[in-house]
Every structure is written in C-alpha cells, then in structure tokens.
Amino acid sequence: MTVSAENSMSQWTILHPNNTDQSGARNDNDGVLLDDFAKKIFILVNHVIADMCICIFGIVGNCLNITVFLKQGLHKSVNLSLFAMSISDLTGLSFQVWHNFCLNPYLELANLPFDFLEIQMLTAGRPSILMVRVTGWITMYITAERCLSVVLPLKIREIITYKRTAINLLLMFGINLAFYLPVTSSDYVTWKFYPILNKTQLGLSFRGNKPTVEWLINTSHFYLSLFAFIFVIIFTAVLVISLRRKSKWRKGATSATDQREARTSRENKTIALVIMVAFVLIVCYAPGVCCAITEALYPEFGIVAKQSNFYQVIWSFNFIFHSINASINVVVYYKMSSKYRATMNEIVPCFQNRNKGENN
C-alpha cells in the first residue's frame, strides 16, 4: 500500500530519466517487461481516459449522496458515517482528476511553464491517497458499528451515539491528516532551472529532512492502511455470519410480532448494505495490498527498480480500482436501500419516472 503514495514520484523519474541519478540504471533493458512507450500508452489509457471518466461519474454520484443524506438528516449514526464517507470520496476523486490530468505523458509537448509530473506529487497524488485511506477507516468504523449492533443489540444505542460518532469521524480525518502534514515540511513548489531543457519551470523541490519525512509518510501509510483493511475483512466476515444466522432463526421461528419482524428486517437490510459497501472496498483495495507485498518480496518491482515501468502500469490499474470504490456507492445505495431510493427519486424525478416506466 505504500507504493501507491509514491507512484507520483515514479512517474516523474521515468519520464525524466536525464534529470535523475538513476538514469544509468535505466540503460539496462535486459529483462525489462515494458518499455517506456508501452508504459506511456497504459498511463494514457488508464489514467487520462478510463480513470478520468470514472472520477467524473463518482464526483456526480457523491454529490447526489451528500444531497440525499442531508435531506434525510444526519441524526442517525449510519447516515452520518455514510455522509462523511461521501465527503472523503468526493474530495479524493477531485484530487484524482487533477492527478490524472498531470500524468498525461504528452503534456510536456505543450511547452508550458509547469512540470506537471513534479507538482502533482504534492498537489494531487498524495492528497488523493490520503482520502483513500480515510475512506478505508470510515468503512472500518461502519462495519465495527454494525458488528456491535449484532453482538450487543440492547446496548448499541448507549455505546454508539450521534456525538461519539461525530467525534470518531473527526478523529479519523484528523489522525490521517496529521500523518500527511509533515510532507509539507520537506516538499514545496518553486521555480527551478532545468539544464537539460535550458529553461525555468515550476516544479517540486525538497528540503534536507526529505529522507526522514519520506520514511514517516510511507511507514504510517502502510500501517494505517493495512490496519483498516484487515479489520474491515474481519468485521465483514462477522456480519456475513450473523446475517445468515439471523435469516435461519427467522425462518425457524414459529411466532413473532409484526413490529419485531419489521425491526429485524430493517436491521438486516442495513447490515446487508454495509456488507456490500465493505465487500466493494475489500475487492478494490486487495490488488494494492498484493502489490505492496510483491514490492517487499521482489526488489526489481519498485519505484526506481528494474521493472519500474511495469510497476507504474500495475499501479495505474490500482488507481482505477480506488476510483471505482469511491464512485460505485451511489449505485449500491440506490439498489439496496429503499429509503435512499425514495429520497433520490424526490431529488431527481427522472429516476422515478424511469422506474414507473420499467414497472409498466
């Protein structure tokens, strides 16, 4: 997971080999899986075209999510958490749009006074990854909350209150932001002279504490991301098992009041929605975890390693998965939540008219 935060660095390193000290290592092409041209094509298709379209869809979808949750009210803990997740996803996708634009390998042909592949490291790549991590933490919190509702159904309202949820969500944003802020003490945007281009451009410079800050950022990102990912898997597994047990119990019950059945049904629908949100996150984040493990075990697969082109292409697919996770929730909510669907139909009447037409 650490490599995703540093993918931005590798983009500049490979596309500007003459400006780095690793240029000599790039001359050895024996055994290289992808050449520079093939890498540029993948980056162009994955980032500039595919991921850009997904991000635009996700931005619109999360704006609708925010509108729906505000209209429904944020007095419920689940609504407040899903609202915070929509804010995180919207922010991350907005940064990712700028990230995709900057990664266009043919921008340097425009002869602009900016080195986009440098400045995006501080202004796009890292902030986008920060929001990805925040979304993972919020998903972990939502699944943990639903687990408590299963394990301690009579005490859940005392344990999970609106005030505590609001504080926890603010802490999630604050903790993750706190581990990101040190990067501003080492990286800064400034005008630089590039001898090989014989001109001055706006690029990224680093202070003397860069190695220490890099270690802090990468280590914290790895452990914070892995922590959330593992616990989302655990909590989701618990929810799936409990939902199946409840379903079997309901089928075997001989008598129950209508009110109790209705309440159980609503709880199960909420749990099912949370399971689906968590499942999407697990599927979309798993490739990034696998890449992080591969980088640790296979030294040639890394930012400035022999297979750096292949590394960048793989991470271009991972960024697509991240964007899908941040964009698809509007579809999940609409399909699985009747309350969300009803509110959405009020906000966007054409959806309601379409559903009536399909029913007819």
C-alpha positions as CSV (number, residue, x, y, z in Angstrom):
1,M,0.0,0.0,0.0
2,T,3.0,2.3,0.5
3,V,3.8,2.3,-3.2
4,S,0.5,4.0,-4.1
5,A,1.5,7.1,-2.2
6,E,4.8,7.2,-4.1
7,N,3.5,6.3,-7.6
8,S,3.7,10.0,-8.4
9,M,7.5,10.1,-7.8
10,S,8.0,7.2,-10.2
11,Q,6.0,8.9,-13.0
12,W,8.4,11.9,-13.0
13,T,11.5,9.7,-12.5
14,I,10.9,7.5,-15.6
15,L,9.6,10.2,-17.9
16,H,12.6,12.5,-17.0
17,P,15.4,10.0,-16.8
18,N,18.1,12.5,-17.7
19,N,17.2,14.7,-14.6
20,T,17.8,11.9,-12.1
21,D,20.7,10.0,-10.7
22,Q,19.1,6.7,-11.7
23,S,19.4,7.2,-15.4
24,G,22.3,4.8,-15.6
25,A,20.2,2.1,-14.1
26,R,17.6,2.6,-16.8
27,N,20.1,1.9,-19.6
28,D,20.0,-1.8,-18.8
29,N,16.9,-3.0,-20.6
30,D,17.6,-6.7,-20.4
31,G,14.6,-8.5,-18.9
32,V,12.5,-5.3,-18.7
33,L,8.8,-6.3,-19.1
34,L,7.6,-3.0,-20.5
35,D,9.5,-0.3,-22.4
36,D,8.8,3.5,-22.0
37,F,6.5,3.7,-25.0
38,A,4.2,0.9,-23.8
39,K,4.1,2.4,-20.3
40,K,3.1,5.8,-21.7
41,I,0.2,4.1,-23.6
42,F,-1.0,2.4,-20.5
43,I,-0.8,5.6,-18.4
44,L,-2.6,7.5,-21.1
45,V,-5.5,5.0,-21.4
46,N,-5.8,4.1,-17.7
47,H,-5.3,7.5,-16.1
48,V,-6.2,10.1,-18.7
49,I,-9.1,8.3,-20.2
50,A,-10.6,5.4,-18.1
51,D,-9.9,6.7,-14.6
52,M,-10.9,10.3,-15.6
53,C,-14.3,9.0,-16.7
54,I,-14.8,7.0,-13.5
55,C,-13.8,10.0,-11.4
56,I,-16.3,12.3,-13.1
57,F,-19.1,9.8,-12.6
58,G,-18.0,9.4,-9.0
59,I,-18.0,13.1,-8.3
60,V,-21.6,13.5,-9.6
61,G,-22.6,10.4,-7.6
62,N,-21.1,11.6,-4.4
63,C,-22.7,15.0,-4.8
64,L,-26.0,13.2,-5.0
65,N,-25.1,11.1,-2.0
66,I,-24.4,14.2,0.1
67,T,-27.6,15.8,-1.0
68,V,-29.6,12.7,-0.2
69,F,-28.1,12.3,3.3
70,L,-28.6,15.9,4.1
71,K,-32.2,15.7,3.0
72,Q,-32.8,12.6,5.2
73,G,-31.0,14.2,8.1
74,L,-27.8,13.2,9.8
75,H,-29.3,12.4,13.2
76,K,-28.6,8.6,12.7
77,S,-25.1,7.3,13.2
78,V,-25.1,5.3,9.9
79,N,-26.3,8.3,7.9
80,L,-23.6,10.5,9.4
81,S,-20.9,7.9,8.7
82,L,-22.0,7.4,5.1
83,F,-22.2,11.2,4.7
84,A,-18.6,11.5,5.9
85,M,-17.6,8.7,3.5
86,S,-19.2,10.6,0.6
87,I,-17.2,13.8,1.6
88,S,-14.0,11.8,1.7
89,D,-14.7,10.1,-1.6
90,L,-15.7,13.4,-3.3
91,T,-12.5,15.1,-2.1
92,G,-10.3,12.1,-3.1
93,L,-11.9,11.9,-6.6
94,S,-11.4,15.7,-7.1
95,F,-7.7,15.3,-6.4
96,Q,-7.6,12.2,-8.6
97,V,-9.0,14.2,-11.5
98,W,-6.1,16.6,-11.2
99,H,-3.7,13.7,-10.7
100,N,-4.9,12.0,-13.9
101,F,-4.5,15.3,-15.8
102,C,-1.0,15.8,-14.6
103,L,0.0,12.3,-15.5
104,N,-0.7,12.8,-19.2
105,P,2.6,11.8,-20.7
106,Y,2.2,14.2,-23.6
107,L,1.7,17.4,-21.6
108,E,5.4,18.1,-21.9
109,L,4.8,18.6,-25.6
110,A,2.7,21.7,-24.8
111,N,5.8,23.6,-23.6
112,L,4.0,25.0,-20.6
113,P,6.0,26.6,-17.7
114,F,5.0,23.8,-15.3
115,D,6.4,20.4,-14.7
116,F,3.1,18.6,-14.1
117,L,4.7,15.3,-13.2
118,E,6.5,17.0,-10.3
119,I,3.9,19.3,-8.9
120,Q,1.2,16.7,-8.9
121,M,3.2,14.8,-6.3
122,L,2.3,17.4,-3.6
123,T,-0.9,18.8,-5.1
124,A,-2.6,15.6,-6.3
125,G,-1.1,12.2,-5.8
126,R,-0.6,12.3,-2.0
127,P,-3.8,14.0,-1.2
128,S,-5.7,11.5,-3.3
129,I,-4.1,8.6,-1.4
130,L,-4.9,10.3,1.9
131,M,-8.6,10.4,1.1
132,V,-8.4,6.7,0.0
133,R,-7.1,5.9,3.4
134,V,-9.7,7.9,5.2
135,T,-12.5,6.1,3.3
136,G,-10.9,2.8,4.5
137,W,-11.1,4.0,8.1
138,I,-14.7,5.1,7.8
139,T,-15.6,1.8,6.3
140,M,-13.9,0.1,9.2
141,Y,-15.9,2.2,11.7
142,I,-19.2,1.5,9.9
143,T,-18.6,-2.3,9.9
144,A,-17.5,-2.2,13.5
145,E,-20.6,-0.3,14.5
146,R,-22.8,-2.9,12.8
147,C,-20.9,-5.7,14.5
148,L,-21.6,-4.1,17.9
149,S,-25.3,-3.9,16.9
150,V,-25.3,-7.7,16.4
151,V,-23.2,-8.6,19.5
152,L,-24.8,-6.1,21.9
153,P,-28.2,-5.2,20.3
154,L,-29.7,-3.9,23.6
155,K,-26.7,-1.6,24.4
156,I,-25.8,-0.4,20.9
157,R,-27.7,2.9,21.3
158,E,-25.9,3.6,24.5
159,I,-22.5,2.8,23.0
160,I,-22.8,4.4,19.6
161,T,-24.3,7.8,20.0
162,Y,-24.5,10.6,17.5
163,K,-22.0,12.7,19.4
164,R,-19.5,9.8,19.7
165,T,-19.8,9.0,16.0
166,A,-19.2,12.7,15.1
167,I,-16.1,12.8,17.3
168,N,-14.8,9.5,16.0
169,L,-15.2,10.6,12.4
170,L,-13.4,13.9,13.1
171,L,-10.6,11.9,14.7
172,M,-10.3,9.6,11.6
173,F,-9.9,12.6,9.4
174,G,-7.5,14.3,11.9
175,I,-5.2,11.3,12.5
176,N,-4.8,10.6,8.9
177,L,-4.2,14.2,8.1
178,A,-1.7,14.5,10.9
179,F,0.5,11.8,9.3
180,Y,0.3,13.6,5.9
181,L,1.1,17.2,7.0
182,P,4.9,16.5,7.6
183,V,5.3,16.2,3.9
184,T,4.7,20.0,3.6
185,S,7.8,20.5,5.7
186,S,10.0,18.8,3.1
187,D,8.3,19.3,-0.2
188,Y,7.5,22.7,-1.7
189,V,6.6,24.0,-5.2
190,T,9.1,26.6,-6.6
191,W,10.6,27.8,-9.8
192,K,13.5,25.6,-10.9
193,F,16.1,25.7,-13.7
194,Y,16.3,22.5,-15.7
195,P,19.7,22.4,-17.5
196,I,18.6,19.7,-20.0
197,L,15.7,21.8,-21.1
198,N,17.6,25.1,-20.7
199,K,14.6,26.8,-19.1
200,T,12.9,27.5,-15.8
201,Q,9.7,25.7,-14.8
202,L,7.5,25.5,-11.8
203,G,8.5,22.2,-10.1
204,L,9.0,20.5,-6.8
205,S,12.0,21.0,-4.5
206,F,12.9,19.2,-1.3
207,R,14.5,20.3,2.0
208,G,17.2,18.4,3.9
209,N,14.7,16.4,6.0
210,K,13.2,14.7,3.0
211,P,14.5,11.1,3.8
212,T,13.1,11.3,7.3
213,V,9.7,12.6,6.2
214,E,9.5,10.0,3.4
215,W,10.1,7.3,5.9
216,L,7.4,8.6,8.2
217,I,4.9,9.1,5.4
218,N,5.4,5.7,3.9
219,T,5.5,3.8,7.2
220,S,2.4,5.5,8.6
221,H,0.6,5.0,5.3
222,F,1.4,1.3,5.2
223,Y,0.3,0.5,8.7
224,L,-2.7,2.8,8.8
225,S,-4.0,1.3,5.5
226,L,-3.2,-2.3,6.4
227,F,-4.8,-1.9,9.8
228,A,-8.1,-0.6,8.3
229,F,-8.1,-3.2,5.5
230,I,-7.6,-6.2,7.9
231,F,-10.3,-5.1,10.3
232,V,-12.8,-4.4,7.5
233,I,-12.3,-8.0,6.4
234,I,-12.8,-9.3,10.0
235,F,-15.9,-7.2,10.7
236,T,-17.4,-8.0,7.3
237,A,-16.9,-11.8,7.9
238,V,-18.6,-11.4,11.3
239,L,-21.6,-9.5,9.7
240,V,-22.0,-12.1,7.0
241,I,-22.1,-15.0,9.5
242,S,-24.5,-13.1,11.8
243,L,-26.8,-12.2,8.9
244,R,-27.0,-15.8,7.9
245,R,-27.8,-16.9,11.4
246,K,-30.5,-14.3,11.8
247,S,-32.0,-15.5,8.5
248,K,-32.1,-19.1,9.7
249,W,-33.5,-18.1,13.0
250,R,-36.3,-16.1,11.4
251,K,-37.2,-19.0,9.2
252,G,-37.4,-21.4,12.1
253,A,-39.3,-19.1,14.4
254,T,-42.9,-20.1,14.9
255,S,-44.2,-16.9,16.4
256,A,-43.1,-13.2,16.4
257,T,-44.9,-9.9,16.5
258,D,-45.1,-7.8,13.3
259,Q,-43.3,-5.0,14.9
260,R,-40.3,-7.2,15.8
261,E,-40.2,-8.7,12.4
262,A,-40.2,-5.3,10.8
263,R,-37.4,-4.1,13.0
264,T,-35.4,-7.2,12.3
265,S,-35.9,-6.7,8.6
266,R,-34.7,-3.1,8.7
267,E,-31.6,-4.1,10.7
268,N,-30.8,-6.9,8.2
269,K,-31.2,-4.5,5.3
270,T,-28.8,-2.1,6.9
271,I,-26.3,-4.8,7.6
272,A,-26.6,-6.1,4.1
273,L,-25.9,-2.6,2.8
274,V,-22.8,-2.2,5.0
275,I,-21.6,-5.7,3.9
276,M,-21.9,-4.7,0.3
277,V,-20.0,-1.4,0.8
278,A,-17.3,-3.2,2.7
279,F,-17.1,-6.0,0.1
280,V,-16.6,-3.5,-2.7
281,L,-13.8,-1.8,-0.7
282,I,-12.1,-5.2,0.0
283,V,-12.2,-6.2,-3.7
284,C,-10.9,-2.8,-4.9
285,Y,-8.1,-2.5,-2.3
286,A,-6.9,-6.1,-2.4
287,P,-4.7,-5.5,-5.6
288,G,-2.9,-2.7,-3.9
289,V,-2.1,-4.8,-0.9
290,C,-0.8,-7.6,-3.2
291,C,1.4,-5.1,-5.0
292,A,2.8,-3.8,-1.7
293,I,3.7,-7.4,-0.7
294,T,5.2,-8.1,-4.1
295,E,7.4,-5.0,-3.8
296,A,8.7,-6.2,-0.4
297,L,9.5,-9.7,-1.7
298,Y,10.7,-8.8,-5.2
299,P,13.3,-6.0,-5.2
300,E,13.1,-5.5,-9.0
301,F,9.4,-4.4,-8.7
302,G,9.6,-0.9,-7.4
303,I,9.7,2.9,-8.0
304,V,13.2,3.1,-9.3
305,A,13.9,-0.6,-9.7
306,K,14.4,-2.5,-13.0
307,Q,10.7,-3.2,-13.5
308,S,9.6,0.4,-12.7
309,N,7.6,0.7,-16.0
310,F,5.7,-2.5,-15.1
311,Y,5.3,-1.2,-11.6
312,Q,3.7,2.1,-12.8
313,V,1.3,0.3,-15.1
314,I,0.1,-2.0,-12.4
315,W,-0.5,0.9,-10.1
316,S,-2.4,2.7,-12.8
317,F,-4.9,-0.2,-12.6
318,N,-4.9,0.1,-8.8
319,F,-5.8,3.7,-9.1
320,I,-8.8,2.7,-11.3
321,F,-9.9,0.3,-8.6
322,H,-9.6,3.0,-5.9
323,S,-11.7,5.3,-8.1
324,I,-14.3,2.6,-8.6
325,N,-14.6,2.1,-4.9
326,A,-15.2,5.8,-4.4
327,S,-17.7,6.1,-7.2
328,I,-19.9,3.0,-7.1
329,N,-21.5,3.6,-3.7
330,V,-24.3,5.7,-5.3
331,V,-25.3,2.6,-7.3
332,V,-25.1,0.4,-4.2
333,Y,-27.2,2.7,-2.1
334,Y,-29.8,3.1,-4.8
335,K,-30.2,-0.6,-5.5
336,M,-30.1,-1.8,-1.8
337,S,-31.8,1.0,0.2
338,S,-35.5,1.7,-0.4
339,K,-35.3,4.8,1.8
340,Y,-32.3,6.2,-0.2
341,R,-34.1,5.3,-3.4
342,A,-37.2,7.2,-2.4
343,T,-35.2,10.3,-1.4
344,M,-33.2,10.1,-4.6
345,N,-36.4,9.9,-6.7
346,E,-37.6,13.1,-5.0
347,I,-34.4,14.9,-5.8
348,V,-34.1,13.6,-9.4
349,P,-37.7,13.0,-10.6
350,C,-36.5,11.4,-13.9
351,F,-35.3,8.4,-11.9
352,Q,-38.8,7.9,-10.5
353,N,-40.4,8.3,-14.0
354,R,-38.0,5.8,-15.4
355,N,-38.8,3.2,-12.6
356,K,-42.5,3.6,-13.3
357,G,-41.9,3.1,-17.0
358,E,-40.0,-0.1,-16.3
359,N,-42.7,-1.4,-14.0
360,N,-45.3,-0.7,-16.5
